[in-house]
Amino acid sequence: MSPSVRSPRIEVVDALRGFAIVSIMLLHNIEHFDFYFSPEYLPQWIRTLDGSIWKTLFFLFGGKSYAIFALLFGVTFFIQFNNQQQKGSDFSYRFLWRLLLLLAFGIINSMFYEGDILSIYAIIGIVLIPFRKINSKIVLITAIILMLQPFEIGRVFYILTHPDYVLPAPMSGPYFSRLGDYLAEGSFTEAVKGNLTNGKPAVLYWSWENGRYFQTAALFLMGMLLGREGRFISSGDNTKFWKKSLIISALLFIPLFTAKTSVNDLVESKALSATLGLIITSWSNFAFMCVLVSLFTCLFQGEGARRILNVFSPIGRMSLSNYVIQSMLGSFIYYGFGFGLYRYTGATFCLFIGLALATLQLFFSRWWLKHHKQGPLEYLWHKATWISLKRKV
């Protein structure tokens, strides 16, 4: 990228981010926004359909949508850092302040939905600052090491040398078991209090137990590298890169997914099979995420496909606003203080609700962006990021 030209807005990044937001919304809906409940009165054919929809959506998007979101977080960081560097400014301190603001948005979002990822991104995002000017090869090596799940690999070696080792019970379990105490029939105030004091620790522990911290940091760094290399800018060389990435990631996904589904049968030790399962699942999700990103980016190069995929762009340009809005709407739709639809809906009905909400967000985003340059929360985030404490003379 030319250092004398300000980085333009990249359409495919907006569309990809919007795609991630919509797929995240569909998953959150079939999960009742983390309040798992299966109505007993539903007929068997609906239950069967629910199971198929659940498996299909989680195969396509489970662990992948958030990964796309994380990857693009790193891309956005590079674009902002690069823009300021061209002006002779260091974005580091502003970015730290920006992360603190994101943490505040995340806490607000957590009031409605305890599964919020914004606050986690705000903390892990700090890793981008020390790597912002480091050689790309070193950044890539670091990202690969993080993606390999070093803590869990260390645990594998420990288990191999200590065959009697038993995995400790998940720390998140007791917290998740208490969700129903305040989400089923509790008031809005009780739900907010429960989400912040019980739900938030549950998600933080769960994220650690499932290797999300290492993977998220790796994705941030990889996204920064993709931005540094200008891989989302339309060019013949980049088209070749994404086609090659699609082939390689698809070929890697097949054996990884096979290993993921068979590890419990092949490994006798429960501790070892669980640990290997976590590692392989992380790698499998990453490989399929690369398939989705590569396929989406390749298709975006065609004019006809671009017109179709660009439908996600308005949602992506307002990703922060839409992410928080979906949490607010979802909590009111499913939790006890609102409509309490967790009692009546399985995955099939929830999928239709999610699609309806995504459509509403699309029309809202289009309407808003016709009158404003940014989404409402994006505007506040931008204004607060560049707030100046200097007095005007």
C-alpha positions in Angstrom: 0.0 0.0 0.0 1.3 3.4 -0.9 2.3 5.3 2.3 1.1 8.6 0.7 -2.5 7.6 0.2 -5.1 7.2 2.9 -6.5 3.7 3.1 -9.9 3.7 1.4 -12.9 1.9 2.8 -12.8 -1.7 1.6 -16.2 -3.0 0.6 -15.5 -6.7 1.1 -14.4 -6.1 4.7 -17.7 -4.3 5.4 -19.6 -7.2 3.7 -17.7 -9.9 5.6 -18.2 -8.1 8.9 -21.9 -7.9 8.2 -22.0 -11.6 7.2 -20.4 -12.4 10.6 -22.9 -10.3 12.5 -25.9 -12.0 10.8 -24.5 -15.5 11.4 -23.7 -14.6 15.0 -27.3 -13.4 15.4 -28.7 -16.7 14.0 -26.6 -18.7 16.4 -27.6 -16.5 19.4 -31.3 -16.9 18.5 -31.3 -20.7 18.4 -29.4 -20.6 21.7 -32.0 -18.3 23.2 -29.1 -15.9 23.8 -27.3 -18.5 26.0 -30.4 -19.6 27.8 -30.6 -23.1 26.6 -34.1 -24.6 26.9 -36.0 -27.1 24.8 -39.8 -27.0 25.0 -41.3 -30.4 25.7 -44.6 -29.8 24.1 -43.2 -29.6 20.5 -44.2 -32.5 18.2 -41.5 -35.0 17.3 -41.1 -33.8 13.7 -40.4 -30.3 14.9 -37.8 -31.7 17.4 -36.1 -33.6 14.6 -36.1 -30.5 12.4 -34.8 -28.4 15.4 -31.9 -30.9 15.8 -31.0 -30.7 12.1 -31.0 -26.9 12.1 -29.0 -26.8 15.2 -26.3 -29.1 13.8 -26.2 -27.3 10.5 -25.9 -23.8 11.9 -23.2 -24.8 14.3 -21.3 -26.7 11.6 -21.4 -23.6 9.4 -20.9 -20.8 12.0 -20.1 -22.2 15.4 -16.7 -20.9 16.4 -16.3 -19.5 12.9 -18.4 -16.3 12.9 -16.7 -14.9 16.0 -13.4 -15.8 14.4 -14.2 -13.8 11.2 -15.2 -10.9 13.5 -11.8 -11.2 15.3 -9.8 -11.4 12.1 -11.5 -8.2 10.8 -10.8 -6.5 14.2 -7.1 -6.9 13.4 -7.6 -5.6 9.8 -9.4 -2.5 11.1 -6.6 -1.9 13.6 -4.1 -1.9 10.8 -6.1 0.5 8.7 -6.5 3.0 11.5 -2.9 2.7 12.5 -1.7 3.1 8.9 -3.9 6.2 8.4 -2.4 7.9 11.4 1.1 6.8 10.6 0.7 8.5 7.2 -0.1 11.7 9.1 3.0 11.3 11.3 1.0 10.3 14.3 1.3 7.2 16.5 -2.2 5.6 17.0 -1.0 3.5 20.0 -2.3 5.7 22.9 -5.5 6.5 21.1 -6.0 2.8 20.4 -5.6 2.0 24.1 -8.2 4.6 24.9 -10.4 3.2 22.1 -10.1 -0.3 23.7 -11.2 1.2 27.1 -14.2 2.7 25.4 -14.9 -0.7 23.8 -14.8 -2.3 27.2 -17.4 0.2 28.4 -19.6 -0.8 25.4 -19.0 -4.4 26.2 -20.1 -4.0 29.8 -23.3 -2.3 28.6 -23.9 -5.1 26.2 -23.2 -7.6 29.0 -26.1 -6.2 30.9 -28.4 -7.6 28.3 -26.4 -10.6 27.1 -23.8 -12.3 29.2 -22.1 -13.9 26.2 -20.7 -10.5 25.0 -17.4 -10.6 23.2 -16.7 -6.9 23.0 -15.2 -6.7 26.5 -13.0 -9.7 25.7 -11.8 -8.1 22.5 -11.1 -4.9 24.5 -8.7 -6.7 26.7 -7.0 -9.0 24.2 -6.8 -6.2 21.7 -3.9 -4.8 23.7 -1.7 -7.5 22.1 -1.8 -5.6 18.8 0.1 -2.6 20.2 3.5 -4.1 20.8 3.3 -5.9 17.5 2.3 -2.9 15.4 5.8 -2.2 14.0 7.4 -5.7 14.3 8.6 -7.6 11.3 5.7 -9.5 9.6 7.5 -12.9 9.8 7.9 -12.5 13.6 4.2 -11.5 13.9 3.2 -14.5 11.8 5.3 -16.9 13.8 3.8 -15.5 17.0 0.2 -15.9 15.6 0.9 -19.5 14.6 2.2 -20.4 18.1 -0.9 -18.8 19.7 -3.2 -20.6 17.2 -1.5 -24.0 18.1 -3.0 -23.6 21.6 0.3 -23.8 23.5 -1.3 -24.2 27.0 -3.3 -27.2 25.9 -0.3 -28.7 24.0 1.6 -28.4 27.3 -1.2 -30.2 29.0 -1.1 -33.0 26.5 2.6 -33.6 27.3 1.8 -33.5 31.0 -1.0 -36.1 30.6 1.2 -38.4 28.6 3.7 -38.4 31.4 1.0 -38.6 34.1 -1.5 -41.2 32.9 -3.7 -40.9 36.1 -4.2 -37.2 35.6 -7.9 -36.1 35.8 -9.1 -32.9 34.2 -10.6 -30.5 36.8 -14.3 -29.7 36.6 -15.0 -26.7 34.4 -14.9 -23.5 36.4 -17.7 -22.1 34.2 -20.1 -24.9 35.0 -21.5 -23.6 38.4 -22.0 -20.2 36.9 -23.9 -21.4 33.9 -26.1 -23.6 36.1 -27.4 -20.5 37.8 -28.5 -18.7 34.7 -32.1 -19.9 35.0 -32.4 -18.3 38.5 -32.6 -14.8 37.0 -33.3 -15.3 33.2 -36.3 -17.5 33.4 -38.7 -15.4 35.5 -36.5 -12.6 37.0 -37.2 -8.9 36.5 -35.0 -6.8 34.1 -33.0 -5.5 37.1 -32.4 -9.1 38.3 -31.4 -10.2 34.8 -28.9 -7.3 34.5 -27.4 -8.0 37.9 -27.2 -11.7 37.2 -25.6 -11.2 33.8 -22.9 -8.9 35.2 -22.1 -10.8 38.4 -22.7 -14.4 37.4 -23.0 -14.5 33.6 -19.8 -12.5 32.9 -17.5 -14.8 35.0 -19.2 -17.8 33.3 -18.2 -16.5 29.8 -14.7 -15.5 30.9 -14.0 -18.9 32.4 -15.7 -20.7 29.4 -13.5 -18.7 27.0 -10.4 -19.8 28.8 -11.5 -23.4 29.0 -12.1 -23.5 25.2 -8.9 -21.8 24.1 -10.6 -18.6 22.9 -8.0 -16.2 24.4 -5.1 -17.7 22.5 -7.1 -18.1 19.3 -8.5 -14.5 19.5 -5.0 -13.0 19.9 -3.8 -15.1 17.0 -6.7 -13.9 14.8 -6.1 -10.3 15.7 -2.4 -10.6 14.6 -3.3 -12.4 11.4 -5.9 -9.8 10.6 -3.3 -7.1 11.1 -1.0 -8.9 8.7 -3.7 -9.3 6.1 -4.3 -5.5 6.4 -0.6 -4.9 6.2 -0.3 -6.9 3.0 -3.4 -5.3 1.5 -5.0 -8.7 0.9 -8.6 -7.4 0.8 -7.8 -4.9 -1.9 -9.1 -6.1 -5.3 -6.2 -7.3 -7.5 -5.1 -10.3 -9.6 -2.4 -11.2 -7.1 -4.9 -11.1 -4.2 -7.4 -13.2 -6.1 -4.7 -15.9 -6.5 -3.9 -15.6 -2.8 -7.5 -16.2 -1.8 -8.1 -19.1 -4.2 -4.9 -20.8 -2.9 -6.1 -20.1 0.7 -9.5 -21.6 -0.1 -8.0 -24.8 -1.5 -5.4 -25.2 1.3 -7.9 -24.5 4.1 -10.5 -26.9 2.6 -7.9 -29.7 2.4 -6.8 -29.1 6.0 -10.4 -28.9 7.3 -11.4 -32.4 6.1 -8.8 -34.4 8.2 -9.2 -32.0 11.1 -13.0 -32.4 11.2 -12.6 -36.1 10.9 -10.1 -36.2 13.8 -12.4 -33.9 15.8 -15.3 -36.3 15.5 -13.3 -39.5 16.1 -10.9 -38.5 18.9 -13.1 -39.8 21.7 -13.2 -43.2 20.1 -9.5 -43.4 19.3 -8.1 -42.1 22.6 -8.9 -44.1 25.8 -7.9 -41.5 28.3 -10.7 -39.0 29.0 -8.3 -36.3 30.0 -6.2 -36.7 26.9 -9.2 -37.1 24.5 -10.8 -33.9 25.9 -7.6 -31.9 25.6 -6.9 -33.1 22.1 -10.5 -32.5 21.2 -10.2 -28.9 22.3 -7.0 -28.4 20.3 -8.3 -30.1 17.2 -11.7 -28.3 17.4 -9.9 -24.9 17.6 -7.8 -25.8 14.5 -10.8 -27.2 12.6 -12.9 -24.1 13.3 -10.0 -21.9 12.1 -9.6 -23.9 8.9 -13.3 -23.7 8.1 -13.3 -19.9 9.0 -10.5 -19.6 6.3 -12.8 -21.5 3.9 -15.6 -19.0 4.5 -13.4 -15.9 4.3 -11.6 -17.1 1.2 -14.8 -18.2 -0.6 -16.6 -15.0 0.3 -13.7 -12.8 -0.9 -13.3 -14.8 -4.1 -17.0 -14.6 -4.9 -16.9 -10.8 -4.1 -14.6 -10.3 -7.1 -17.5 -11.2 -9.5 -19.9 -8.4 -10.2 -23.0 -10.4 -9.9 -22.0 -12.1 -6.7 -20.8 -8.8 -5.3 -24.2 -7.2 -5.7 -25.7 -10.1 -3.7 -23.0 -10.2 -1.0 -23.0 -6.4 -0.6 -26.4 -6.8 1.1 -24.4 -7.4 4.2 -22.3 -4.2 3.9 -24.7 -1.8 5.7 -24.9 -4.2 8.6 -21.1 -4.5 8.6 -20.6 -0.7 8.6 -22.7 -0.5 11.7 -21.4 -3.7 13.3 -21.0 -2.3 16.8 -24.5 -0.8 16.9 -26.0 -3.9 15.4 -24.2 -6.3 17.7 -25.4 -4.4 20.8 -29.0 -3.9 19.4 -29.3 -7.6 18.7 -28.4 -8.3 22.4 -31.1 -5.9 23.6 -33.7 -7.3 21.3 -32.8 -10.9 21.9 -32.9 -10.6 25.7 -36.3 -8.9 25.5 -37.6 -11.6 23.1 -36.4 -14.7 25.0 -35.8 -13.9 28.7 -38.5 -13.9 31.4 -38.6 -10.1 31.9 -39.8 -9.8 28.2 -41.8 -12.1 26.0 -40.2 -15.2 27.5 -40.2 -17.0 24.2 -37.5 -19.4 25.5 -40.5 -21.5 26.8 -42.1 -22.0 23.4 -39.4 -21.9 20.7 -37.0 -24.5 19.4 -34.3 -23.9 16.8 -36.7 -23.9 13.9 -38.8 -21.0 15.2 -35.8 -19.2 16.5 -34.1 -19.4 13.1 -37.1 -17.5 11.6 -37.0 -15.0 14.4 -33.2 -14.5 13.7 -33.8 -14.0 10.0 -36.6 -11.5 10.7 -34.3 -9.6 13.1 -31.5 -9.6 10.5 -33.8 -8.2 7.9 -34.9 -5.5 10.3 -31.3 -4.6 11.0 -30.6 -4.5 7.3 -33.4 -2.0 6.6 -32.5 0.0 9.7 -28.8 0.1 8.7 -29.6 1.2 5.2 -32.0 3.9 6.4 -29.5 5.2 9.0 -26.5 5.3 6.7 -28.6 7.4 4.2 -28.7 10.1 6.8 -25.4 9.5 8.7 -21.9 8.5 7.9 -21.7 6.1 10.8 -23.9 4.0 13.0 -25.0 5.6 16.3 -22.6 3.7 18.5 -19.8 4.0 15.9 -20.3 7.7 16.0 -20.0 7.9 19.8 -17.0 5.6 19.7 -15.3 7.7 17.0 -16.1 11.0 18.8 -14.9 9.7 22.2 -11.7 8.2 20.6 -10.6 11.6 19.3 -11.7 13.7 22.2 -9.2 16.3 23.1 -8.4 17.5 26.5 -6.6 20.6 25.3 -8.4 23.9 25.8 -9.1 26.0 22.8 -7.5 29.5 23.0 
